[in-house]
């Protein structure tokens, strides 16, 4: 079970032209900036290619590619190196922007694309579950993001009232 | 050993900060280990038969908004 192998496989998919652009989000993405937090899966956001002649985007080329390489499907997950990996399309303008502006990080010799801390925090704010709020607090507490940039993203995506609610509930942290 | 809560919180924060600053490869390896541990614990936790309903029961909350 090795997450670095997952990253290598995704990079290979990109080199082989199966996906155009990807970025790691969720708890694994947050681990690039924060302390590691237990998670059971890997969220990979990808710009899906549409099937030839079809206006619809499809994850089929990804599944076909990985099946050929011995990966199993489990529900909406693909098992890669023992990790359930979920390939997700950008479903909101915020996630689309996060995918576009993702940064590259060196992981023991291979490159991983990951959301910026400001985008991870804004997505956590938008998603709004308990664990997302905890992640947002960590980003603020550990001073791991550019507060001005974060607030810019919040404003741009109309999340000001969600941020106000967050501050009312949990205080202002370092922002 | 101290029961000074401020110092306890600060030492916890410091420990978490140190974890956050570990090399990325080490942090990812910790994710691997955390997941393996979770997978080991989960079947054991769920293998315990649930107590009879009447032992632990909770009234669902009354979700009424705008009651003034």
gemmi code that builds the backbone of each chain (N, CA, C; Angstrom):
import gemmi

chains = {
    "A": [
        ("UNK", (0.843, -1.192, 0.000), (0.000, 0.000, 0.000), (0.880, 1.244, 0.000)),
        ("UNK", (1.003, 1.881, -1.158), (1.905, 3.038, -1.194), (1.306, 4.168, -2.019)),
        ("UNK", (1.139, 5.279, -1.352), (0.514, 6.413, -2.013), (1.426, 7.007, -3.076)),
        ("UNK", (2.736, 6.849, -2.880), (3.664, 7.388, -3.900), (3.502, 6.638, -5.217)),
        ("UNK", (3.126, 5.365, -5.123), (2.889, 4.589, -6.331), (1.631, 5.099, -7.052)),
        ("UNK", (0.648, 5.505, -6.244), (-0.571, 6.092, -6.827), (-0.189, 7.326, -7.644)),
        ("UNK", (0.657, 8.159, -7.055), (1.075, 9.399, -7.738), (1.835, 9.072, -9.031)),
        ("UNK", (2.710, 8.075, -8.954), (3.458, 7.689, -10.166), (2.503, 7.195, -11.256)),
        ("UNK", (1.509, 6.402, -10.855), (0.547, 5.876, -11.839), (-0.232, 7.015, -12.497)),
        ("UNK", (-0.632, 7.992, -11.699), (-1.402, 9.114, -12.254), (-0.525, 9.936, -13.205)),
        ("UNK", (0.734, 10.116, -12.818), (1.653, 10.836, -13.719), (1.814, 10.095, -15.035)),
        ("UNK", (1.890, 8.763, -14.936), (2.030, 7.952, -16.148), (0.786, 8.092, -17.033)),
        ("UNK", (-0.378, 8.143, -16.386), (-1.620, 8.338, -17.148), (-1.583, 9.654, -17.900)),
        ("UNK", (-1.015, 10.659, -17.257), (-0.927, 11.964, -17.905), (0.070, 11.907, -19.078)),
        ("UNK", (1.211, 11.272, -18.846), (2.201, 11.147, -19.933), (1.627, 10.363, -21.099)),
        ("UNK", (0.809, 9.363, -20.807), (0.225, 8.532, -21.865), (-0.998, 9.191, -22.500)),
        ("UNK", (-1.340, 10.372, -22.048), (-2.430, 11.129, -22.675), (-3.828, 10.696, -22.276)),
        ("UNK", (-3.941, 9.922, -21.210), (-5.266, 9.457, -20.776), (-6.009, 10.581, -20.065)),
        ("UNK", (-5.269, 11.365, -19.315), (-5.875, 12.547, -18.685), (-5.068, 13.772, -19.115)),
        ("UNK", (-5.750, 14.921, -19.096), (-5.046, 16.129, -19.524), (-4.300, 16.766, -18.353)),
        ("UNK", (-5.056, 17.040, -17.314), (-4.475, 17.748, -16.182), (-5.114, 17.158, -14.932)),
        ("UNK", (-4.349, 17.052, -13.866), (-4.926, 16.506, -12.638), (-4.421, 17.302, -11.434)),
        ("UNK", (-5.087, 17.139, -10.337), (-4.589, 17.690, -9.069), (-5.165, 16.873, -7.925)),
        ("UNK", (-4.333, 16.663, -6.936), (-4.773, 15.912, -5.757), (-5.441, 16.887, -4.786)),
        ("UNK", (-6.607, 16.483, -4.285), (-7.314, 17.316, -3.311), (-7.575, 16.518, -2.051)),
        ("UNK", (-8.593, 16.907, -1.304), (-9.012, 16.166, -0.110), (-7.930, 16.080, 0.955)),
        ("UNK", (-8.047, 15.046, 1.778), (-7.133, 14.909, 2.918), (-5.699, 14.670, 2.463)),
        ("UNK", (-5.543, 13.934, 1.344), (-4.180, 13.677, 0.866), (-3.563, 14.991, 0.374)),
        ("UNK", (-4.356, 15.794, -0.316), (-3.866, 17.107, -0.771), (-3.489, 17.973, 0.423)),
        ("UNK", (-4.323, 17.950, 1.451), (-4.049, 18.776, 2.636), (-2.762, 18.335, 3.336)),
        ("UNK", (-2.450, 17.035, 3.238), (-1.229, 16.521, 3.887), (0.043, 17.127, 3.284)),
        ("UNK", (-0.057, 17.660, 2.073), (1.104, 18.318, 1.479), (1.491, 19.569, 2.279)),
        ("UNK", (0.537, 20.102, 3.058), (0.787, 21.347, 3.787), (0.645, 21.198, 5.297)),
        ("UNK", (-0.169, 20.239, 5.724), (-0.495, 20.107, 7.142), (0.062, 18.800, 7.688)),
        ("UNK", (-0.265, 18.535, 8.951), (0.111, 17.227, 9.512), (-0.717, 16.138, 8.806)),
        ("UNK", (-0.187, 14.913, 8.701), (-0.968, 13.852, 8.049), (-2.228, 13.530, 8.852)),
        ("UNK", (-3.340, 13.386, 8.164), (-4.598, 13.031, 8.835), (-5.123, 11.760, 8.184)),
        ("UNK", (-5.574, 10.819, 9.013), (-6.021, 9.520, 8.485), (-7.102, 9.709, 7.429)),
        ("UNK", (-6.948, 9.024, 6.333), (-7.973, 9.044, 5.286), (-8.006, 7.684, 4.625)),
        ("UNK", (-9.151, 7.357, 4.068), (-9.283, 6.028, 3.471), (-9.172, 6.054, 1.958)),
        ("UNK", (-9.207, 7.242, 1.353), (-9.153, 7.259, -0.117), (-8.382, 8.474, -0.628)),
        ("UNK", (-8.169, 8.475, -1.926), (-7.440, 9.574, -2.560), (-8.373, 10.250, -3.564)),
        ("UNK", (-8.531, 11.558, -3.433), (-9.359, 12.308, -4.386), (-8.456, 12.935, -5.435)),
        ("UNK", (-8.688, 12.532, -6.685), (-7.907, 13.106, -7.784), (-8.864, 13.834, -8.723)),
        ("UNK", (-8.673, 15.123, -8.852), (-9.526, 15.913, -9.738), (-8.871, 15.947, -11.111)),
        ("UNK", (-9.673, 15.653, -12.129), (-9.102, 15.597, -13.477), (-9.991, 16.326, -14.473)),
        ("UNK", (-9.316, 16.888, -15.458), (-10.049, 17.437, -16.592), (-10.313, 16.254, -17.507)),
        ("UNK", (-11.552, 15.774, -17.532), (-11.880, 14.584, -18.338), (-11.887, 14.928, -19.815)),
        ("UNK", (-11.440, 13.970, -20.593), (-11.549, 14.117, -22.048), (-12.915, 13.604, -22.468)),
        ("UNK", (-13.510, 14.210, -23.484), (-14.768, 13.654, -23.987), (-14.449, 12.548, -24.988)),
        ("UNK", (-15.349, 11.552, -25.071), (-15.175, 10.490, -26.066), (-15.250, 11.106, -27.455)),
        ("UNK", (-14.523, 10.510, -28.396), (-14.525, 11.052, -29.760), (-15.957, 11.184, -30.274)),
        ("UNK", (-16.298, 12.346, -30.751), (-17.625, 12.549, -31.329), (-18.725, 12.775, -30.313)),
        ("UNK", (-18.398, 12.737, -29.048), (-19.437, 12.923, -28.020), (-19.171, 14.213, -27.247)),
        ("UNK", (-20.224, 14.976, -26.998), (-20.011, 16.185, -26.205), (-19.907, 15.880, -24.708)),
        ("UNK", (-20.192, 14.615, -24.334), (-20.181, 14.260, -22.914), (-18.782, 13.875, -22.451)),
        ("UNK", (-18.441, 14.310, -21.269), (-17.166, 13.877, -20.714), (-17.349, 12.499, -20.092)),
        ("UNK", (-16.269, 11.713, -20.139), (-16.412, 10.346, -19.659), (-15.153, 9.877, -18.934)),
        ("UNK", (-15.331, 9.153, -17.822), (-14.160, 8.595, -17.136), (-13.721, 7.250, -17.725)),
        ("UNK", (-14.443, 6.793, -18.770), (-14.197, 5.449, -19.300), (-12.724, 5.222, -19.716)),
        ("UNK", (-12.106, 6.176, -20.433), (-10.704, 5.939, -20.814), (-9.800, 5.700, -19.609)),
        ("UNK", (-10.106, 6.369, -18.499), (-9.304, 6.187, -17.277), (-9.478, 4.766, -16.752)),
        ("UNK", (-10.747, 4.334, -16.664), (-11.028, 2.997, -16.142), (-10.436, 1.926, -17.057)),
        ("UNK", (-10.594, 2.108, -18.373), (-10.044, 1.124, -19.322), (-8.534, 1.011, -19.163)),
        ("UNK", (-7.887, 2.156, -19.091), (-6.423, 2.209, -18.972), (-5.965, 1.466, -17.711)),
        ("UNK", (-6.634, 1.755, -16.614), (-6.207, 1.169, -15.337), (-6.553, -0.319, -15.247)),
        ("UNK", (-7.702, -0.690, -15.848), (-8.073, -2.112, -15.858), (-7.022, -2.918, -16.604)),
        ("UNK", (-6.577, -2.357, -17.736), (-5.537, -3.043, -18.528), (-4.271, -3.263, -17.709)),
        ("UNK", (-4.050, -2.411, -16.743), (-2.850, -2.520, -15.906), (-3.119, -3.244, -14.587)),
        ("UNK", (-4.238, -3.962, -14.565), (-4.506, -4.844, -13.423), (-5.184, -4.202, -12.226)),
        ("UNK", (-5.667, -2.974, -12.401), (-6.350, -2.333, -11.263), (-7.816, -2.768, -11.238)),
        ("UNK", (-8.338, -2.950, -10.050), (-9.744, -3.350, -9.908), (-10.617, -2.139, -9.631)),
        ("UNK", (-11.882, -2.259, -10.052), (-12.856, -1.212, -9.743), (-13.624, -1.650, -8.501)),
        ("UNK", (-13.851, -0.741, -7.609), (-14.718, -1.033, -6.455), (-15.691, 0.120, -6.312)),
        ("UNK", (-16.888, -0.097, -6.831), (-17.866, 0.997, -6.843), (-17.346, 2.133, -7.700)),
        ("UNK", (-17.330, 3.317, -7.110), (-16.852, 4.463, -7.885), (-15.346, 4.665, -7.734)),
        ("UNK", (-14.682, 3.707, -7.078), (-13.242, 3.817, -6.863), (-12.462, 2.882, -7.779)),
        ("UNK", (-11.214, 3.274, -8.036), (-10.277, 2.378, -8.697), (-9.196, 2.076, -7.668)),
        ("UNK", (-8.874, 0.793, -7.497), (-7.837, 0.445, -6.530), (-6.472, 0.550, -7.207)),
        ("UNK", (-5.650, 1.444, -6.709), (-4.283, 1.596, -7.223), (-3.331, 1.451, -6.044)),
        ("UNK", (-2.421, 0.504, -6.160), (-1.416, 0.260, -5.098), (-2.064, 0.151, -3.725)),
        ("UNK", (-3.225, -0.492, -3.682), (-3.896, -0.722, -2.404), (-4.751, 0.440, -1.918)),
        ("UNK", (-4.738, 1.547, -2.649), (-5.537, 2.717, -2.251), (-6.758, 2.856, -3.149)),
        ("UNK", (-7.933, 3.099, -2.574), (-9.081, 3.431, -3.420), (-8.929, 4.878, -3.916)),
        ("UNK", (-8.925, 5.033, -5.211), (-8.724, 6.365, -5.799), (-9.999, 6.773, -6.521)),
        ("UNK", (-10.443, 7.975, -6.251), (-11.646, 8.460, -6.919), (-11.244, 9.582, -7.876)),
        ("UNK", (-11.606, 9.414, -9.130), (-11.330, 10.453, -10.125), (-12.566, 11.335, -10.240)),
        ("UNK", (-12.388, 12.601, -9.996), (-13.529, 13.511, -9.929), (-13.386, 14.632, -10.953)),
        ("UNK", (-14.485, 14.953, -11.630), (-14.423, 16.112, -12.524), (-14.598, 17.381, -11.693)),
        ("UNK", (-14.091, 18.501, -12.165), (-14.321, 19.738, -11.427), (-15.796, 20.123, -11.524)),
        ("UNK", (-16.507, 20.092, -10.417), (-17.961, 20.252, -10.459), (-18.418, 21.665, -10.108)),
        ("UNK", (-17.485, 22.552, -9.823), (-17.878, 23.935, -9.527), (-16.789, 24.861, -10.058)),
        ("UNK", (-17.129, 26.128, -10.271), (-16.100, 27.067, -10.736), (-14.908, 27.130, -9.779)),
        ("UNK", (-15.166, 26.952, -8.486), (-14.064, 26.976, -7.509), (-13.099, 25.816, -7.751)),
        ("UNK", (-13.656, 24.622, -7.944), (-12.791, 23.453, -8.154), (-12.090, 23.546, -9.518)),
        ("UNK", (-12.812, 24.111, -10.487), (-12.197, 24.308, -11.801), (-10.971, 25.224, -11.695)),
        ("UNK", (-11.144, 26.298, -10.951), (-10.040, 27.246, -10.741), (-8.897, 26.576, -9.975)),
        ("UNK", (-9.276, 25.769, -8.965), (-8.265, 25.068, -8.162), (-7.447, 24.123, -9.039)),
        ("UNK", (-8.115, 23.450, -9.952), (-7.435, 22.517, -10.852), (-6.485, 23.272, -11.788)),
        ("UNK", (-6.960, 24.403, -12.269), (-6.155, 25.222, -13.182), (-4.899, 25.770, -12.503)),
        ("UNK", (-5.053, 26.151, -11.225), (-3.953, 26.834, -10.535), (-3.168, 25.911, -9.603)),
        ("UNK", (-3.407, 24.602, -9.728), (-2.696, 23.641, -8.870), (-1.181, 23.774, -9.069)),
        ("UNK", (-0.444, 23.402, -8.046), (1.015, 23.560, -8.078), (1.695, 22.187, -8.081)),
        ("UNK", (2.951, 22.191, -8.499), (3.698, 20.931, -8.537), (4.592, 20.826, -7.314)),
        ("UNK", (4.624, 19.635, -6.747), (5.481, 19.385, -5.579), (6.292, 18.123, -5.821)),
        ("UNK", (7.531, 18.167, -5.372), (8.394, 16.999, -5.528), (8.127, 16.009, -4.391)),
        ("UNK", (7.832, 14.770, -4.784), (7.601, 13.726, -3.771), (8.617, 12.621, -3.997)),
        ("UNK", (9.691, 12.681, -3.269), (10.726, 11.645, -3.387), (11.126, 11.370, -4.828)),
        ("UNK", (11.313, 12.402, -5.617), (11.803, 12.227, -6.987), (10.730, 12.277, -8.053)),
        ("UNK", (9.458, 12.134, -7.694), (8.431, 12.308, -8.722), (7.590, 13.535, -8.381)),
        ("UNK", (6.978, 14.068, -9.421), (6.224, 15.315, -9.267), (4.747, 14.995, -9.024)),
        ("UNK", (4.173, 15.686, -8.072), (2.724, 15.545, -7.849), (2.089, 16.909, -8.022)),
        ("UNK", (0.931, 16.920, -8.681), (0.177, 18.182, -8.779), (-0.859, 18.199, -7.668)),
        ("UNK", (-0.909, 19.300, -6.969), (-1.796, 19.386, -5.801), (-2.426, 20.771, -5.752)),
        ("UNK", (-3.630, 20.830, -5.217), (-4.294, 22.125, -5.054), (-3.446, 23.026, -4.148)),
        ("UNK", (-3.559, 24.316, -4.335), (-2.867, 25.255, -3.437), (-3.558, 25.193, -2.067)),
        ("UNK", (-2.849, 25.600, -1.002), (-3.501, 25.575, 0.315), (-4.717, 26.501, 0.363)),
        ("UNK", (-4.650, 27.625, -0.357), (-5.775, 28.576, -0.343), (-7.003, 27.952, -0.994)),
        ("UNK", (-6.792, 27.198, -2.072), (-7.930, 26.541, -2.716), (-8.460, 25.388, -1.872)),
        ("UNK", (-7.542, 24.623, -1.267), (-7.998, 23.520, -0.392), (-8.849, 24.077, 0.748)),
        ("UNK", (-8.417, 25.216, 1.302), (-9.167, 25.820, 2.410), (-10.524, 26.325, 1.930)),
        ("UNK", (-10.550, 26.955, 0.748), (-11.824, 27.477, 0.226), (-12.779, 26.331, -0.112)),
        ("UNK", (-12.246, 25.240, -0.649), (-13.093, 24.079, -0.966), (-13.637, 23.481, 0.334)),
        ("UNK", (-12.808, 23.437, 1.372), (-13.275, 22.944, 2.675), (-14.413, 23.823, 3.191)),
        ("UNK", (-14.251, 25.127, 3.023), (-15.298, 26.058, 3.462), (-16.582, 25.819, 2.676)),
        ("UNK", (-16.439, 25.608, 1.386), (-17.620, 25.387, 0.534), (-18.293, 24.048, 0.859)),
        ("UNK", (-17.497, 23.028, 1.097), (-18.057, 21.698, 1.361), (-18.753, 21.681, 2.726)),
        ("UNK", (-18.083, 22.233, 3.733), (-18.736, 22.549, 4.999), (-19.049, 21.411, 5.961)),
        ("UNK", (-18.496, 20.207, 5.740), (-18.722, 19.146, 6.723), (-17.837, 19.397, 7.945)),
        ("UNK", (-18.081, 18.666, 9.022), (-17.287, 18.853, 10.236), (-15.798, 18.717, 9.962)),
        ("UNK", (-15.401, 17.666, 9.235), (-13.969, 17.453, 9.014), (-13.385, 18.524, 8.095)),
        ("UNK", (-14.239, 19.107, 7.240), (-13.754, 20.203, 6.385), (-13.476, 21.445, 7.218)),
        ("UNK", (-14.368, 21.694, 8.202), (-14.167, 22.847, 9.080), (-12.881, 22.669, 9.898)),
        ("UNK", (-12.655, 21.424, 10.338), (-11.430, 21.150, 11.110), (-10.200, 21.408, 10.230)),
        ("UNK", (-10.296, 21.020, 8.958), (-9.170, 21.232, 8.050), (-8.934, 22.726, 7.835)),
        ("UNK", (-10.015, 23.463, 7.677), (-9.900, 24.907, 7.480), (-9.244, 25.548, 8.709)),
        ("UNK", (-9.644, 25.096, 9.890), (-9.026, 25.629, 11.114), (-7.531, 25.335, 11.133)),
        ("UNK", (-7.163, 24.125, 10.691), (-5.737, 23.769, 10.660), (-4.969, 24.684, 9.718)),
        ("UNK", (-5.551, 24.951, 8.550), (-4.857, 25.834, 7.604), (-4.637, 27.206, 8.227)),
        ("UNK", (-5.630, 27.679, 8.988), (-5.499, 28.994, 9.612), (-4.510, 28.947, 10.772)),
        ("UNK", (-4.660, 27.913, 11.605), (-3.817, 27.818, 12.792), (-2.343, 27.660, 12.438)),
        ("UNK", (-2.067, 26.850, 11.407), (-0.674, 26.596, 11.056), (-0.108, 27.656, 10.116)),
        ("UNK", (-0.942, 28.657, 9.817), (-0.461, 29.758, 8.992), (0.112, 29.233, 7.674)),
        ("UNK", (-0.567, 28.259, 7.108), (-0.035, 27.577, 5.932), (-0.548, 28.161, 4.623)),
        ("UNK", (-1.268, 29.263, 4.715), (-1.762, 29.824, 3.464), (-1.655, 31.340, 3.499)),
        ("UNK", (-1.740, 31.909, 2.320), (-1.724, 33.352, 2.185), (-3.149, 33.854, 2.455)),
        ("UNK", (-3.314, 34.545, 3.585), (-4.663, 34.942, 4.009), (-5.327, 35.866, 2.990)),
        ("UNK", (-4.549, 36.763, 2.382), (-5.135, 37.693, 1.398), (-5.643, 36.925, 0.179)),
        ("UNK", (-4.823, 35.986, -0.249), (-5.208, 35.177, -1.425), (-6.474, 34.356, -1.101)),
        ("UNK", (-6.505, 33.785, 0.102), (-7.663, 32.994, 0.520), (-8.925, 33.866, 0.489)),
        ("UNK", (-8.838, 35.055, 1.044), (-10.031, 35.915, 1.096), (-10.452, 36.361, -0.298)),
        ("UNK", (-9.467, 36.531, -1.169), (-9.754, 36.869, -2.570), (-10.587, 35.743, -3.210)),
        ("UNK", (-10.156, 34.513, -2.990), (-10.870, 33.345, -3.545), (-12.280, 33.271, -2.946)),
        ("UNK", (-12.350, 33.474, -1.632), (-13.654, 33.434, -0.944), (-14.614, 34.444, -1.573)),
        ("UNK", (-14.128, 35.668, -1.786), (-14.980, 36.713, -2.370), (-15.367, 36.350, -3.790)),
        ("UNK", (-14.383, 35.928, -4.565), (-14.619, 35.622, -5.973), (-15.681, 34.541, -6.151)),
        ("UNK", (-15.751, 33.630, -5.197), (-16.699, 32.519, -5.326), (-17.911, 32.652, -4.399)),
        ("UNK", (-18.119, 33.855, -3.893), (-19.325, 34.139, -3.115), (-19.438, 33.351, -1.827)),
        ("UNK", (-18.309, 33.147, -1.162), (-18.335, 32.350, 0.075), (-18.195, 33.224, 1.330)),
        ("UNK", (-18.424, 34.544, 1.181), (-18.215, 35.449, 2.327), (-19.102, 35.083, 3.510)),
        ("UNK", (-20.383, 34.776, 3.246), (-21.269, 34.504, 4.382), (-20.871, 33.179, 5.050)),
        ("UNK", (-20.401, 32.218, 4.255), (-19.929, 30.953, 4.857), (-18.715, 31.229, 5.738)),
        ("UNK", (-17.828, 32.133, 5.294), (-16.642, 32.460, 6.094), (-17.046, 33.210, 7.365)),
        ("UNK", (-18.031, 34.106, 7.246), (-18.518, 34.810, 8.446), (-19.054, 33.812, 9.463)),
        ("UNK", (-19.854, 32.866, 8.969), (-20.410, 31.845, 9.875), (-19.287, 31.045, 10.544)),
        ("UNK", (-18.286, 30.719, 9.731), (-17.137, 29.963, 10.259), (-16.454, 30.763, 11.379)),
        ("UNK", (-16.214, 32.056, 11.122), (-15.557, 32.893, 12.130), (-16.406, 33.011, 13.395)),
        ("UNK", (-17.735, 33.123, 13.213), (-18.623, 33.202, 14.387), (-18.534, 31.939, 15.231)),
        ("UNK", (-18.485, 30.796, 14.540), (-18.441, 29.526, 15.261), (-17.081, 29.219, 15.881)),
        ("UNK", (-16.021, 29.506, 15.114), (-14.695, 29.013, 15.530), (-13.669, 30.109, 15.807)),
        ("UNK", (-14.027, 31.358, 15.691), (-13.050, 32.424, 15.913), (-12.330, 32.754, 14.621)),
        ("UNK", (-11.374, 33.660, 14.703), (-10.776, 34.174, 13.472), (-9.453, 33.524, 13.121)),
        ("UNK", (-8.904, 32.668, 13.975), (-7.621, 32.027, 13.654), (-6.588, 33.078, 13.350)),
        ("UNK", (-5.782, 32.824, 12.334), (-4.723, 33.769, 11.983), (-5.092, 34.651, 10.814)),
        ("UNK", (-6.329, 34.555, 10.310), (-6.647, 35.370, 9.134), (-7.156, 36.732, 9.569)),
    ],
    "B": [
        ("UNK", (5.832, 16.730, 35.061), (4.422, 16.645, 34.640), (3.691, 17.880, 35.154)),
        ("UNK", (2.985, 18.515, 34.246), (2.298, 19.736, 34.643), (0.845, 19.677, 34.187)),
        ("UNK", (-0.023, 20.296, 34.972), (-1.424, 20.364, 34.559), (-1.783, 21.765, 34.085)),
        ("UNK", (-0.751, 22.468, 33.674), (-0.981, 23.799, 33.133), (-1.553, 23.642, 31.730)),
        ("UNK", (-2.853, 23.883, 31.586), (-3.513, 23.610, 30.297), (-2.916, 24.395, 29.145)),
        ("UNK", (-2.553, 25.643, 29.419), (-1.951, 26.460, 28.357), (-0.710, 25.788, 27.792)),
        ("UNK", (0.134, 25.277, 28.729), (1.374, 24.625, 28.282), (1.073, 23.323, 27.546)),
        ("UNK", (0.051, 22.611, 28.011), (-0.321, 21.348, 27.346), (-0.778, 21.632, 25.916)),
        ("UNK", (-1.666, 22.648, 25.758), (-2.136, 22.987, 24.404), (-0.973, 23.407, 23.523)),
        ("UNK", (-0.071, 24.213, 24.107), (1.052, 24.707, 23.315), (1.948, 23.543, 22.877)),
        ("UNK", (2.157, 22.572, 23.777), (3.026, 21.454, 23.392), (2.343, 20.576, 22.337)),
        ("UNK", (1.016, 20.483, 22.416), (0.296, 19.735, 21.368), (0.437, 20.455, 20.019)),
        ("UNK", (0.236, 21.759, 20.058), (0.354, 22.549, 18.819), (1.751, 22.395, 18.220)),
        ("UNK", (2.755, 22.429, 19.106), (4.132, 22.334, 18.665), (4.381, 20.966, 18.004)),
        ("UNK", (3.824, 19.916, 18.616), (3.994, 18.570, 18.062), (3.344, 18.469, 16.680)),
        ("UNK", (2.129, 19.041, 16.558), (1.424, 18.997, 15.267), (2.193, 19.797, 14.224)),
        ("UNK", (2.777, 20.925, 14.676), (3.558, 21.746, 13.755), (4.769, 20.956, 13.239)),
        ("UNK", (5.403, 20.221, 14.156), (6.572, 19.419, 13.757), (6.163, 18.350, 12.756)),
        ("UNK", (4.999, 17.733, 12.989), (4.510, 16.723, 12.042), (4.266, 17.350, 10.671)),
        ("UNK", (3.669, 18.550, 10.693), (3.356, 19.226, 9.427), (4.624, 19.562, 8.651)),
        ("UNK", (5.730, 19.767, 9.385), (6.967, 20.181, 8.718), (7.844, 19.011, 8.275)),
        ("UNK", (7.406, 17.797, 8.522), (8.186, 16.630, 8.088), (8.314, 16.622, 6.562)),
        ("UNK", (9.353, 15.966, 6.031), (9.451, 15.855, 4.568), (8.189, 15.185, 4.007)),
        ("UNK", (7.804, 15.651, 2.822), (6.566, 15.170, 2.200), (6.513, 13.645, 2.069)),
        ("UNK", (7.643, 13.060, 1.662), (7.662, 11.602, 1.484), (7.356, 10.899, 2.812)),
        ("UNK", (7.860, 11.439, 3.912), (7.598, 10.844, 5.234), (6.119, 10.984, 5.591)),
        ("UNK", (5.545, 12.165, 5.279), (4.127, 12.376, 5.617), (3.233, 11.434, 4.805)),
        ("UNK", (3.597, 11.225, 3.550), (2.784, 10.324, 2.717), (2.906, 8.884, 3.216)),
        ("UNK", (4.102, 8.548, 3.684), (4.271, 7.203, 4.244), (3.409, 7.043, 5.504)),
        ("UNK", (3.288, 8.130, 6.263), (2.422, 8.075, 7.452), (0.965, 7.872, 7.042)),
        ("UNK", (0.566, 8.454, 5.920), (-0.808, 8.233, 5.430), (-1.027, 6.760, 5.126)),
        ("UNK", (-0.005, 6.135, 4.492), (-0.096, 4.690, 4.206), (-0.317, 3.916, 5.502)),
        ("UNK", (0.473, 4.276, 6.512), (0.399, 3.537, 7.778), (-0.922, 3.794, 8.504)),
        ("UNK", (-1.377, 5.045, 8.467), (-2.656, 5.377, 9.113), (-3.806, 4.609, 8.469)),
        ("UNK", (-3.740, 4.493, 7.140), (-4.825, 3.776, 6.451), (-4.796, 2.285, 6.814)),
        ("UNK", (-3.587, 1.717, 6.842), (-3.490, 0.297, 7.195), (-4.046, 0.054, 8.593)),
        ("UNK", (-3.729, 0.971, 9.491), (-4.221, 0.842, 10.866), (-5.748, 0.942, 10.895)),
        ("UNK", (-6.286, 1.885, 10.139), (-7.748, 2.056, 10.115), (-8.414, 0.796, 9.574)),
        ("UNK", (-7.792, 0.190, 8.556), (-8.378, -1.022, 7.969), (-8.322, -2.191, 8.946)),
        ("UNK", (-7.279, -2.211, 9.770), (-7.169, -3.283, 10.766), (-8.230, -3.118, 11.845)),
        ("UNK", (-8.426, -1.867, 12.269), (-9.352, -1.621, 13.381), (-10.805, -1.746, 12.963)),
        ("UNK", (-11.107, -1.346, 11.736), (-12.515, -1.241, 11.320), (-13.307, -2.546, 11.449)),
        ("UNK", (-12.822, -3.686, 10.910), (-13.630, -4.913, 11.020), (-13.828, -5.327, 12.472)),
        ("UNK", (-12.800, -5.087, 13.302), (-12.932, -5.451, 14.723), (-14.003, -4.600, 15.364)),
        ("UNK", (-13.978, -3.326, 15.039), (-14.956, -2.418, 15.643), (-16.364, -2.783, 15.188)),
        ("UNK", (-16.494, -3.084, 13.909), (-17.834, -3.361, 13.400), (-18.262, -4.789, 13.688)),
        ("UNK", (-17.300, -5.652, 14.090), (-17.628, -7.042, 14.391), (-18.360, -7.200, 15.722)),
        ("UNK", (-18.338, -6.173, 16.542), (-19.009, -6.241, 17.847), (-20.513, -6.134, 17.627)),
        ("UNK", (-21.291, -7.109, 18.149), (-22.737, -7.022, 17.917), (-23.315, -5.780, 18.589)),
        ("UNK", (-24.221, -5.108, 17.941), (-24.781, -3.892, 18.539), (-25.646, -4.230, 19.742)),
        ("UNK", (-25.698, -3.344, 20.743), (-26.558, -3.603, 21.899), (-28.019, -3.573, 21.487)),
        ("UNK", (-28.895, -4.236, 22.280), (-30.315, -4.198, 21.924), (-30.804, -2.759, 21.838)),
        ("UNK", (-31.753, -2.550, 20.983), (-32.223, -1.189, 20.727), (-32.711, -0.467, 21.982)),
        ("UNK", (-33.384, -1.296, 22.871), (-33.958, -0.618, 24.032), (-32.891, -0.136, 25.013)),
        ("UNK", (-31.661, -0.712, 24.903), (-30.597, -0.281, 25.810), (-30.134, 1.138, 25.459)),
        ("UNK", (-29.863, 1.339, 24.186), (-29.445, 2.673, 23.771), (-30.455, 3.168, 22.755)),
        ("UNK", (-31.184, 4.127, 23.139), (-32.090, 4.681, 22.144), (-32.157, 6.188, 22.330)),
        ("UNK", (-32.368, 6.837, 21.266), (-32.363, 8.294, 21.316), (-33.529, 8.805, 20.506)),
        ("UNK", (-34.237, 9.737, 21.082), (-35.315, 10.355, 20.316), (-34.693, 11.219, 19.216)),
        ("UNK", (-35.181, 11.105, 18.005), (-34.637, 12.006, 16.993), (-34.967, 13.449, 17.349)),
        ("UNK", (-34.051, 14.360, 17.049), (-34.329, 15.758, 17.368), (-35.517, 16.287, 16.577)),
        ("UNK", (-36.169, 17.254, 17.150), (-37.315, 17.862, 16.494), (-36.798, 18.980, 15.592)),
        ("UNK", (-36.654, 18.654, 14.312), (-36.074, 19.634, 13.391), (-37.134, 20.624, 12.926)),
        ("UNK", (-37.361, 21.613, 13.728), (-38.319, 22.638, 13.316), (-37.610, 23.967, 13.234)),
        ("UNK", (-37.635, 24.532, 12.083), (-36.968, 25.829, 11.924), (-37.989, 26.942, 12.073)),
        ("UNK", (-37.478, 28.137, 12.297), (-38.296, 29.351, 12.334), (-39.448, 29.261, 13.321)),
        ("UNK", (-39.111, 28.797, 14.512), (-40.151, 28.752, 15.548), (-40.284, 30.087, 16.275)),
        ("UNK", (-39.523, 31.060, 15.851), (-39.606, 32.388, 16.446), (-38.777, 32.448, 17.684)),
    ],
}
model = gemmi.Model(1)
for chain_id, residues in chains.items():
    chain = gemmi.Chain(chain_id)
    for i, (resn, *xyz) in enumerate(residues, 1):
        res = gemmi.Residue()
        res.name, res.seqid = resn, gemmi.SeqId(i, " ")
        for name, pos in zip(("N", "CA", "C"), xyz):
            atom = gemmi.Atom()
            atom.name, atom.element = name, gemmi.Element(name[0])
            atom.pos, atom.b_iso = gemmi.Position(*pos), 0.0
            res.add_atom(atom)
        chain.add_residue(res)
    model.add_chain(chain)
structure = gemmi.Structure()
structure.add_model(model)
structure.setup_entities()
